[in-house]
Amino acid sequence: MKIEIAVENIKCGGCASSITKKLMSDARVESVDVDVEQGVVTIKATENAAYNFSAALLKMGYPESGAAEGIAAAKAKAKSFVSCAIGRVDNMVNK
């Protein structure tokens, strides 16, 4: 099953790295592709993956486009900033 989700707050490769690492930790996920420019996360998961990936992305600070407003959007942006920083550090350590 292939799922494409347009999300907010993706700024760089650090964000993409954090998203990929977190989603790939789920055994049902076969692959993750993050298009930073378009703000789209494409997830290939097993057919029986009845999991709400949008909720997982929101928890990381990358809400589905148009899904978060007001304070929820501000909280998501703050979470994505931290996630982005962690992804950048991971990328630097793994080089």
Secondary structure, 3 states (H helix, E strand, C coil): CEEEEEECCCCCHHHHHHHHHHHHCCCCEEEEEEECCCCEEEEEECCCCCCCHHHHHHHHCCCECCCCCHHHHHHHHHHHHHHHHHHHHHHHHCC
